[in-house]
Amino acid sequence: MLQQLVAQPLSRVKIADLLANALRRRHEARYDDGVARLYRAIESLAQLSLAERHEIPSTDNVPLDRVPEPLRDEWALRVRDGKLQVGLQDAFALLDELGDQTGKAFKALRLDDRERSPLAARNQSILAHGFEPVGMKVFDQVWRSAMSLGGFSDSELPEFSHLASN
């Protein structure tokens, strides 16, 4: 497992590790930390889908000619130095426009609603752009969404031995 994590910069194994790490944060009642990891896992799912199924290796440099209309016209103004960078929401919008099931699942889970999605709570967290603490309820919503979006089962998540504390 560790060799798989190190060998590949982005993989389902790495995403499963992020999810397991988030769950450990939940058990410690560190919900902000946990949701930050879940957010990164969800973002990684989009990046992995774009790379594996659409030959877009990086969300830091999306070729504009790979972006379907109407997104291409909308996003063309954002190209800087020949590079188009897309964040989590835009990566899933791109997947949806490309007809990818992961993009469709993101919409079905209503994670694309920038105001009502549980991901919005992450953006208001002290670990992102705000000052609002994230609670267990939000963690659990984002957790269920991440597991569903990635098609993960609990058995796919790595488990680590608990170390005794002093």
C-alpha positions as CSV (number, residue, x, y, z in Angstrom):
1,M,0.0,0.0,0.0
2,L,2.7,2.5,0.9
3,Q,4.6,1.8,-2.3
4,Q,1.4,2.5,-4.3
5,L,1.0,5.8,-2.5
6,V,4.5,6.9,-3.2
7,A,4.7,5.5,-6.8
8,Q,1.7,7.4,-8.3
9,P,1.1,11.1,-7.8
10,L,-2.7,10.6,-8.2
11,S,-4.5,7.3,-7.9
12,R,-7.6,5.7,-6.3
13,V,-5.2,4.3,-3.6
14,K,-4.1,7.9,-2.7
15,I,-7.7,9.1,-2.7
16,A,-8.6,6.1,-0.4
17,D,-5.8,7.1,1.9
18,L,-7.1,10.7,2.0
19,L,-10.6,9.4,2.9
20,A,-9.2,7.2,5.7
21,N,-7.2,10.2,7.0
22,A,-10.4,12.3,7.0
23,L,-12.2,9.6,8.9
24,R,-9.5,9.5,11.6
25,R,-9.9,13.3,11.9
26,R,-13.7,12.8,12.5
27,H,-12.9,10.3,15.3
28,E,-10.7,13.0,16.9
29,A,-13.6,15.6,16.5
30,R,-11.3,17.6,14.2
31,Y,-14.1,18.2,11.6
32,D,-12.4,21.2,9.9
33,D,-9.3,19.1,9.3
34,G,-11.4,16.2,8.1
35,V,-13.5,18.2,5.7
36,A,-10.4,19.8,4.2
37,R,-9.1,16.2,3.4
38,L,-12.5,15.2,2.0
39,Y,-12.5,18.3,-0.2
40,R,-9.1,17.3,-1.5
41,A,-10.3,13.8,-2.1
42,I,-13.3,15.0,-4.1
43,E,-11.0,17.4,-6.1
44,S,-8.7,14.4,-6.7
45,L,-11.5,12.3,-8.1
46,A,-12.2,15.0,-10.7
47,Q,-8.5,15.2,-11.5
48,L,-8.2,11.5,-11.8
49,S,-11.2,11.2,-14.1
50,L,-10.0,14.0,-16.3
51,A,-6.5,12.4,-16.6
52,E,-7.6,8.8,-17.1
53,R,-10.7,9.2,-19.3
54,H,-10.2,12.5,-21.1
55,E,-6.4,12.8,-21.4
56,I,-6.4,16.1,-19.4
57,P,-3.4,15.4,-17.1
58,S,-3.7,18.6,-15.0
59,T,-6.3,21.0,-13.8
60,D,-3.5,23.6,-13.7
61,N,-3.1,23.5,-17.5
62,V,-6.3,22.5,-19.3
63,P,-6.0,22.8,-23.0
64,L,-8.8,25.2,-24.1
65,D,-9.4,23.1,-27.2
66,R,-10.4,20.1,-25.0
67,V,-13.1,22.2,-23.4
68,P,-16.5,21.8,-25.0
69,E,-18.9,24.6,-25.8
70,P,-20.4,26.6,-24.1
71,L,-17.7,26.3,-21.4
72,R,-15.0,27.2,-23.9
73,D,-16.4,30.6,-24.6
74,E,-17.0,31.3,-21.0
75,W,-13.6,30.1,-19.8
76,A,-11.5,31.6,-22.7
77,L,-11.2,34.9,-20.8
78,R,-9.5,33.1,-17.9
79,V,-6.6,31.8,-19.9
80,R,-3.3,33.2,-18.6
81,D,0.0,32.6,-20.3
82,G,-1.6,29.9,-22.4
83,K,-2.9,28.1,-19.3
84,L,-6.4,27.5,-18.2
85,Q,-6.6,26.6,-14.5
86,V,-9.8,25.1,-13.1
87,G,-10.8,24.5,-9.5
88,L,-13.0,21.8,-8.1
89,Q,-16.4,23.1,-9.2
90,D,-15.1,23.8,-12.8
91,A,-13.4,20.4,-13.0
92,F,-16.7,18.7,-12.3
93,A,-18.5,21.1,-14.7
94,L,-16.0,20.1,-17.4
95,L,-16.5,16.4,-16.6
96,D,-20.3,16.9,-16.9
97,E,-19.9,18.6,-20.3
98,L,-17.7,15.8,-21.5
99,G,-20.5,13.4,-20.6
100,D,-18.5,11.7,-17.8
101,Q,-20.4,9.8,-15.1
102,T,-18.3,11.4,-12.3
103,G,-19.4,14.8,-13.4
104,K,-23.0,13.7,-13.6
105,A,-22.8,12.1,-10.2
106,F,-21.4,15.3,-8.7
107,K,-24.5,17.1,-10.0
108,A,-26.8,14.4,-8.8
109,L,-25.4,14.7,-5.3
110,R,-26.0,18.5,-5.7
111,L,-22.4,19.3,-4.9
112,D,-22.5,21.8,-7.8
113,D,-24.8,24.1,-5.9
114,R,-22.2,26.6,-4.6
115,E,-24.6,28.0,-2.0
116,R,-26.3,24.9,-0.6
117,S,-23.7,22.2,-1.1
118,P,-22.0,20.9,2.0
119,L,-18.7,21.9,0.3
120,A,-19.7,25.5,0.8
121,A,-19.2,24.9,4.5
122,R,-15.6,24.0,3.8
123,N,-15.1,27.3,2.0
124,Q,-16.3,29.1,5.2
125,S,-13.9,27.1,7.4
126,I,-10.9,28.7,9.0
127,L,-8.8,26.2,7.0
128,A,-10.1,27.8,3.7
129,H,-11.6,31.3,3.3
130,G,-13.7,31.9,6.4
131,F,-14.0,31.7,10.2
132,E,-16.9,29.3,10.7
133,P,-16.1,26.0,12.3
134,V,-17.2,22.8,10.5
135,G,-19.3,20.4,12.6
136,M,-19.9,16.7,12.6
137,K,-23.1,17.1,10.6
138,V,-21.3,18.8,7.7
139,F,-18.4,16.3,7.9
140,D,-20.9,13.4,7.6
141,Q,-22.6,15.0,4.6
142,V,-19.3,15.5,2.8
143,W,-18.1,12.1,3.8
144,R,-21.2,10.4,2.3
145,S,-20.8,12.4,-0.8
146,A,-17.1,11.6,-1.3
147,M,-17.7,7.9,-0.7
148,S,-20.6,7.9,-3.1
149,L,-18.9,10.0,-5.8
150,G,-15.8,7.8,-5.8
151,G,-17.7,4.6,-5.5
152,F,-15.7,3.6,-2.5
153,S,-16.6,1.1,0.1
154,D,-15.3,1.0,3.7
155,S,-13.3,-2.1,2.9
156,E,-11.2,-0.1,0.4
157,L,-9.9,2.3,3.0
158,P,-6.6,1.6,4.6
159,E,-6.6,0.9,8.3
160,F,-3.8,1.8,10.6
161,S,-3.0,0.4,14.0
162,H,-3.8,2.6,16.9
163,L,-0.7,3.7,18.9
164,A,-0.9,4.0,22.6
165,S,-0.7,7.5,23.9
166,N,1.6,8.5,26.8
